[in-house]
């Protein structure tokens, strides 16, 4: 390359040798070096733990635990309908903090808790994405006793 004053500029980067390998050739050489060094080729991820929980991420376990908790909550409220007042009271207390700027999930819970109990129970025990999202901000805190909660947590301990 020539510049305006007649001097050649050096090209940036590694100088060309004319014998460059393709990407596939470089990969084969690297694999050969690693194999010679004792590395094992891994082609798939396999979880360390075997058993029923091996294929689940911690996030999935948390979702399953939340669903189990809400199923127990639904059974308990079906037996004792007065416990639904705990969820309504929690939501009123939370809403008082926001002064007319309640988050979308709080507005959704307000609408849900105005429905008849069978519809509420169906929503909180549904495995859909919308219900999973709603259970993350559940107003049903306090419905289960500490012993009931501990049993569910123990069942889902990793």
DRENPA-3360 file (N, C-alpha, C; in nm, 2 decimals, always signed):
BEGIN
1 = XXXXXXXX = +0.08/-0.12/+0.00/+0.00/+0.00/+0.00/+0.09/+0.12/+0.00 ~ +0.05/+0.22/-0.08/+0.13/+0.34/-0.08/+0.05/+0.45/-0.03 ~ +0.12/+0.54/+0.05/+0.05/+0.66/+0.10/+0.08/+0.78/+0.01 ~ +0.04/+0.89/+0.04/+0.06/+1.01/-0.05/+0.20/+1.05/-0.06 ~ +0.29/+1.01/+0.04/+0.43/+1.06/+0.03/+0.52/+0.95/-0.03 ~ +0.47/+0.84/-0.08/+0.55/+0.74/-0.15/+0.59/+0.63/-0.06 ~ +0.57/+0.63/+0.07/+0.61/+0.52/+0.15/+0.50/+0.42/+0.16 ~ +0.54/+0.29/+0.17/+0.45/+0.18/+0.18/+0.40/+0.17/+0.33;
9 = XXXXXXXX = +0.27/+0.15/+0.35/+0.22/+0.12/+0.48/+0.21/-0.03/+0.50 ~ +0.24/-0.07/+0.62/+0.24/-0.21/+0.66/+0.09/-0.25/+0.69 ~ +0.05/-0.36/+0.63/-0.09/-0.41/+0.66/-0.10/-0.45/+0.80 ~ -0.22/-0.42/+0.86/-0.24/-0.46/+1.00/-0.27/-0.61/+1.01 ~ -0.24/-0.67/+1.12/-0.27/-0.81/+1.15/-0.15/-0.90/+1.12 ~ -0.17/-1.03/+1.12/-0.07/-1.13/+1.10/-0.03/-1.13/+0.95 ~ +0.11/-1.14/+0.92/+0.15/-1.14/+0.78/+0.10/-1.27/+0.72 ~ +0.07/-1.26/+0.59/+0.02/-1.37/+0.52/+0.13/-1.47/+0.49;
17 = XXXXXXXX = +0.11/-1.60/+0.51/+0.21/-1.70/+0.47/+0.17/-1.78/+0.35 ~ +0.05/-1.76/+0.31/+0.00/-1.84/+0.20/-0.04/-1.98/+0.23 ~ -0.02/-2.02/+0.35/-0.05/-2.16/+0.39/-0.15/-2.17/+0.51 ~ -0.24/-2.08/+0.51/-0.34/-2.07/+0.62/-0.43/-2.19/+0.62 ~ -0.46/-2.25/+0.74/-0.55/-2.36/+0.75/-0.70/-2.31/+0.75 ~ -0.79/-2.40/+0.71/-0.93/-2.36/+0.72/-0.97/-2.37/+0.87 ~ -1.09/-2.32/+0.90/-1.14/-2.33/+1.03/-1.15/-2.48/+1.07 ~ -1.20/-2.56/+0.98/-1.22/-2.70/+1.02/-1.09/-2.77/+1.05;
25 = XXXXXXXX = -0.98/-2.73/+0.97/-0.85/-2.79/+1.00/-0.79/-2.75/+1.13 ~ -0.81/-2.62/+1.17/-0.77/-2.57/+1.30/-0.84/-2.64/+1.41 ~ -0.97/-2.66/+1.39/-1.05/-2.73/+1.49/-1.00/-2.88/+1.51 ~ -0.97/-2.95/+1.40/-0.92/-3.08/+1.41/-0.79/-3.09/+1.48 ~ -0.70/-2.99/+1.45/-0.57/-2.99/+1.52/-0.59/-2.96/+1.67 ~ -0.68/-2.87/+1.71/-0.70/-2.84/+1.85/-0.75/-2.96/+1.92 ~ -0.85/-3.03/+1.86/-0.91/-3.15/+1.92/-0.80/-3.26/+1.94 ~ -0.71/-3.27/+1.84/-0.60/-3.37/+1.85/-0.51/-3.33/+1.97;
33 = XXXXXXXX = -0.47/-3.21/+1.98/-0.39/-3.16/+2.09/-0.45/-3.19/+2.22 ~ -0.58/-3.16/+2.24/-0.65/-3.18/+2.36/-0.66/-3.32/+2.40 ~ -0.69/-3.41/+2.30/-0.70/-3.55/+2.32/-0.56/-3.60/+2.37 ~ -0.45/-3.56/+2.31/-0.32/-3.60/+2.35/-0.29/-3.55/+2.49 ~ -0.35/-3.44/+2.53/-0.33/-3.39/+2.67/-0.41/-3.46/+2.77 ~ -0.50/-3.54/+2.72/-0.59/-3.62/+2.82/-0.73/-3.56/+2.84 ~ -0.76/-3.46/+2.76/-0.90/-3.40/+2.77/-1.00/-3.50/+2.71 ~ -1.12/-3.50/+2.76/-1.22/-3.59/+2.71/-1.32/-3.50/+2.63;
41 = XXXXXXXX = -1.36/-3.54/+2.51/-1.45/-3.46/+2.43/-1.59/-3.48/+2.49 ~ -1.65/-3.36/+2.51/-1.79/-3.36/+2.56/-1.88/-3.32/+2.45 ~ -1.98/-3.40/+2.42/-2.07/-3.36/+2.31/-2.21/-3.33/+2.36 ~ -2.24/-3.36/+2.49/-2.37/-3.33/+2.55/-2.36/-3.31/+2.69 ~ -2.45/-3.22/+2.75/-2.45/-3.20/+2.89/-2.52/-3.31/+2.96 ~ -2.47/-3.36/+3.06/-2.53/-3.47/+3.14/-2.53/-3.42/+3.29 ~ -2.64/-3.41/+3.35/-2.64/-3.37/+3.49/-2.57/-3.46/+3.58 ~ -2.51/-3.41/+3.69/-2.43/-3.50/+3.78/-2.53/-3.59/+3.85;
49 = XXXXXXXX = -2.63/-3.53/+3.91/-2.73/-3.62/+3.99/-2.82/-3.70/+3.90 ~ -2.84/-3.82/+3.93/-2.93/-3.90/+3.86/-3.06/-3.91/+3.95 ~ -3.17/-3.94/+3.89/-3.29/-3.95/+3.97/-3.40/-3.86/+3.91 ~ -3.51/-3.85/+3.98/-3.63/-3.78/+3.92/-3.60/-3.63/+3.90 ~ -3.51/-3.57/+3.97/-3.48/-3.42/+3.96/-3.37/-3.39/+3.86 ~ -3.31/-3.49/+3.81/-3.19/-3.47/+3.72/-3.22/-3.37/+3.61 ~ -3.33/-3.38/+3.55/-3.36/-3.30/+3.43/-3.42/-3.16/+3.46 ~ -3.44/-3.13/+3.58/-3.50/-3.00/+3.62/-3.40/-2.90/+3.66;
57 = XXXXXXXX = -3.42/-2.77/+3.62/-3.34/-2.67/+3.67/-3.40/-2.62/+3.80 ~ -3.32/-2.55/+3.88/-3.37/-2.50/+4.01/-3.49/-2.41/+3.99 ~ -3.50/-2.34/+3.88/-3.62/-2.26/+3.85/-3.74/-2.34/+3.83 ~ -3.73/-2.45/+3.76/-3.84/-2.54/+3.74/-3.89/-2.60/+3.88 ~ -3.79/-2.64/+3.96/-3.82/-2.69/+4.09/-3.90/-2.59/+4.18 ~ -3.86/-2.46/+4.17/-3.93/-2.35/+4.24/-4.07/-2.34/+4.19 ~ -4.09/-2.35/+4.06/-4.22/-2.34/+4.00/-4.31/-2.46/+4.04 ~ -4.25/-2.58/+4.05/-4.33/-2.69/+4.09/-4.36/-2.68/+4.24;
65 = XXXXXXXX = -4.27/-2.63/+4.32/-4.30/-2.62/+4.46/-4.41/-2.51/+4.48 ~ -4.41/-2.41/+4.41/-4.51/-2.30/+4.42/-4.65/-2.36/+4.38 ~ -4.65/-2.44/+4.27/-4.77/-2.50/+4.23/-4.82/-2.60/+4.34 ~ -4.74/-2.68/+4.40/-4.78/-2.77/+4.50/-4.83/-2.69/+4.62 ~ -4.77/-2.58/+4.66/-4.82/-2.50/+4.77/-4.96/-2.44/+4.74 ~ -4.97/-2.40/+4.62/-5.11/-2.34/+4.59/-5.21/-2.45/+4.58 ~ -5.17/-2.57/+4.54/-5.27/-2.68/+4.54/-5.32/-2.71/+4.69 ~ -5.22/-2.71/+4.78/-5.26/-2.73/+4.92/-5.34/-2.61/+4.97;
73 = XXXXXXXX = -5.30/-2.49/+4.93/-5.38/-2.37/+4.97/-5.52/-2.39/+4.92 ~ -5.54/-2.43/+4.80/-5.67/-2.44/+4.74/-5.76/-2.55/+4.81 ~ -5.69/-2.66/+4.85/-5.77/-2.76/+4.93/-5.81/-2.71/+5.06 ~ -5.71/-2.63/+5.13/-5.74/-2.58/+5.26/-5.85/-2.48/+5.26 ~ -5.85/-2.39/+5.16/-5.96/-2.28/+5.15/-6.09/-2.35/+5.11 ~ -6.09/-2.45/+5.03/-6.21/-2.52/+5.00/-6.28/-2.58/+5.13 ~ -6.19/-2.63/+5.22/-6.25/-2.68/+5.35/-6.29/-2.57/+5.44 ~ -6.21/-2.45/+5.44/-6.23/-2.34/+5.53/-6.24/-2.21/+5.45;
81 = XXXXXXXX = -6.36/-2.18/+5.39/-6.37/-2.06/+5.30/-6.33/-1.93/+5.36 ~ -6.33/-1.92/+5.49/-6.30/-1.80/+5.56/-6.15/-1.76/+5.54 ~ -6.07/-1.86/+5.51/-5.92/-1.83/+5.49/-5.89/-1.74/+5.36 ~ -5.99/-1.73/+5.27/-5.97/-1.65/+5.16/-5.96/-1.50/+5.20 ~ -6.01/-1.47/+5.32/-6.00/-1.33/+5.37/-5.85/-1.29/+5.39 ~ -5.77/-1.39/+5.42/-5.62/-1.36/+5.44/-5.56/-1.31/+5.31 ~ -5.59/-1.37/+5.20/-5.54/-1.32/+5.07/-5.59/-1.18/+5.04 ~ -5.72/-1.16/+5.06/-5.78/-1.03/+5.03/-5.72/-0.92/+5.12;
89 = XXXXXXXX = -5.70/-0.96/+5.25/-5.64/-0.86/+5.35/-5.49/-0.83/+5.31 ~ -5.41/-0.93/+5.27/-5.28/-0.91/+5.22/-5.27/-0.82/+5.10 ~ -5.36/-0.84/+5.01/-5.36/-0.76/+4.89/-5.40/-0.61/+4.92 ~ -5.50/-0.59/+5.01/-5.54/-0.46/+5.05/-5.42/-0.39/+5.12 ~ -5.35/-0.46/+5.21/-5.23/-0.40/+5.28/-5.12/-0.36/+5.18 ~ -5.09/-0.45/+5.08/-4.99/-0.42/+4.98/-5.03/-0.30/+4.90 ~ -5.16/-0.30/+4.86/-5.21/-0.19/+4.77/-5.20/-0.06/+4.84 ~ -5.22/-0.05/+4.97/-5.21/+0.07/+5.04/-5.07/+0.14/+5.03;
97 = XXXXXXXX = -4.97/+0.06/+5.00/-4.83/+0.11/+4.99/-4.81/+0.19/+4.86 ~ -4.89/+0.15/+4.76/-4.86/+0.21/+4.62/-4.93/+0.34/+4.59 ~ -5.03/+0.38/+4.67/-5.10/+0.50/+4.65/-5.14/+0.52/+4.50 ~ -5.23/+0.44/+4.45/-5.29/+0.45/+4.32/-5.19/+0.41/+4.21 ~ -5.08/+0.36/+4.24/-4.98/+0.32/+4.13/-4.95/+0.17/+4.15 ~ -5.05/+0.09/+4.17/-5.03/-0.06/+4.19/-4.97/-0.12/+4.07 ~ -4.88/-0.22/+4.09/-4.83/-0.29/+3.98/-4.93/-0.37/+3.91 ~ -4.91/-0.41/+3.78/-5.01/-0.49/+3.70/-5.05/-0.62/+3.77;
105 = XXXXXXXX = -4.96/-0.69/+3.84/-4.99/-0.81/+3.90/-5.09/-0.79/+4.02 ~ -5.08/-0.67/+4.09/-5.17/-0.65/+4.20/-5.31/-0.62/+4.15 ~ -5.32/-0.55/+4.03/-5.45/-0.52/+3.97/-5.51/-0.66/+3.92 ~ -5.43/-0.75/+3.87/-5.48/-0.88/+3.83/-5.53/-0.96/+3.95 ~ -5.46/-0.96/+4.06/-5.50/-1.03/+4.18/-5.63/-0.97/+4.23 ~ -5.65/-0.84/+4.23/-5.77/-0.78/+4.27/-5.89/-0.83/+4.19 ~ -5.87/-0.84/+4.06/-5.98/-0.89/+3.97/-6.01/-1.04/+4.00 ~ -5.90/-1.11/+4.02/-5.91/-1.26/+4.04/-5.98/-1.28/+4.18;
113 = XXXXXXXX = -5.94/-1.21/+4.28/-6.00/-1.24/+4.41/-6.15/-1.19/+4.43 ~ -6.20/-1.12/+4.33/-6.34/-1.09/+4.32/-6.43/-1.20/+4.27 ~ -6.37/-1.30/+4.21/-6.44/-1.41/+4.14/-6.48/-1.51/+4.25 ~ -6.57/-1.60/+4.21/-6.61/-1.71/+4.30/-6.49/-1.80/+4.33 ~ -6.49/-1.87/+4.45/-6.38/-1.95/+4.49/-6.34/-2.06/+4.38 ~ -6.43/-2.13/+4.32/-6.39/-2.24/+4.23/-6.31/-2.18/+4.11 ~ -6.34/-2.06/+4.07/-6.26/-2.00/+3.96/-6.12/-1.95/+4.01 ~ -6.12/-1.90/+4.13/-5.99/-1.86/+4.19/-5.90/-1.99/+4.21;
121 = XXXXXXXX = -5.96/-2.09/+4.26/-5.88/-2.22/+4.28/-5.83/-2.27/+4.15 ~ -5.91/-2.26/+4.04/-5.86/-2.31/+3.91/-5.75/-2.23/+3.86 ~ -5.75/-2.10/+3.88/-5.64/-2.01/+3.84/-5.51/-2.04/+3.92 ~ -5.52/-2.05/+4.05/-5.40/-2.06/+4.13/-5.33/-2.20/+4.11 ~ -5.41/-2.30/+4.06/-5.35/-2.43/+4.05/-5.33/-2.47/+3.90 ~ -5.35/-2.38/+3.82/-5.33/-2.40/+3.67/-5.18/-2.40/+3.64 ~ -5.13/-2.49/+3.56/-4.98/-2.49/+3.52/-4.94/-2.40/+3.41 ~ -5.03/-2.31/+3.37/-5.00/-2.22/+3.26/-4.90/-2.11/+3.29;
129 = XXXXXXXX = -4.84/-2.05/+3.19/-4.74/-1.95/+3.21/-4.79/-1.83/+3.29 ~ -4.92/-1.79/+3.26/-4.98/-1.68/+3.33/-5.00/-1.71/+3.47 ~ -5.04/-1.83/+3.51/-5.05/-1.86/+3.65/-4.92/-1.88/+3.72 ~ -4.82/-1.93/+3.65/-4.68/-1.94/+3.71/-4.64/-1.79/+3.75 ~ -4.66/-1.70/+3.65/-4.62/-1.56/+3.68/-4.70/-1.50/+3.80 ~ -4.83/-1.53/+3.80/-4.91/-1.48/+3.91/-4.87/-1.54/+4.05 ~ -4.83/-1.66/+4.05/-4.79/-1.73/+4.18/-4.67/-1.67/+4.23 ~ -4.59/-1.60/+4.15/-4.46/-1.54/+4.20/-4.49/-1.42/+4.29;
137 = XXXXXXXX = -4.61/-1.37/+4.28/-4.66/-1.25/+4.36/-4.79/-1.29/+4.43 ~ -4.80/-1.41/+4.49/-4.92/-1.46/+4.55/-4.96/-1.39/+4.68 ~ -5.09/-1.35/+4.69/-5.13/-1.29/+4.81/-5.17/-1.39/+4.92 ~ -5.15/-1.52/+4.89/-5.19/-1.62/+4.98/-5.09/-1.65/+5.10 ~ -5.00/-1.56/+5.12/-4.91/-1.58/+5.23/-4.98/-1.58/+5.36 ~ -4.95/-1.68/+5.45/-5.02/-1.68/+5.58/-5.14/-1.78/+5.58 ~ -5.18/-1.84/+5.47/-5.29/-1.94/+5.47/-5.23/-2.07/+5.52 ~ -5.11/-2.11/+5.48/-5.05/-2.23/+5.53/-4.98/-2.21/+5.66;
145 = XXXXXXXX = -4.99/-2.31/+5.75/-4.91/-2.30/+5.87/-4.76/-2.32/+5.85 ~ -4.68/-2.28/+5.94/-4.53/-2.31/+5.91/-4.50/-2.46/+5.90 ~ -4.57/-2.54/+5.96/-4.55/-2.69/+5.95/-4.59/-2.73/+5.81 ~ -4.71/-2.68/+5.76/-4.75/-2.72/+5.62/-4.65/-2.67/+5.52 ~ -4.60/-2.55/+5.54/-4.50/-2.50/+5.44/-4.37/-2.58/+5.45 ~ -4.33/-2.61/+5.57/-4.21/-2.69/+5.58/-4.21/-2.82/+5.51 ~ -4.33/-2.89/+5.52/-4.35/-3.02/+5.46/-4.33/-3.01/+5.31 ~ -4.39/-2.90/+5.25/-4.38/-2.88/+5.10/-4.24/-2.85/+5.07;
153 = XXXXXX = -4.17/-2.76/+5.14/-4.03/-2.73/+5.11/-3.94/-2.85/+5.12 ~ -3.97/-2.94/+5.22/-3.89/-3.06/+5.24/-3.91/-3.15/+5.12 ~ -4.03/-3.16/+5.07/-4.06/-3.25/+4.95/-3.98/-3.20/+4.83 ~ -3.95/-3.07/+4.82/-3.89/-3.02/+4.70/-3.74/-2.98/+4.73 ~ -3.68/-3.03/+4.84/-3.55/-3.00/+4.87/-3.45/-3.06/+4.77 ~ -3.35/-2.99/+4.72/-3.26/-3.05/+4.62/-3.14/-3.11/+4.68;
% end
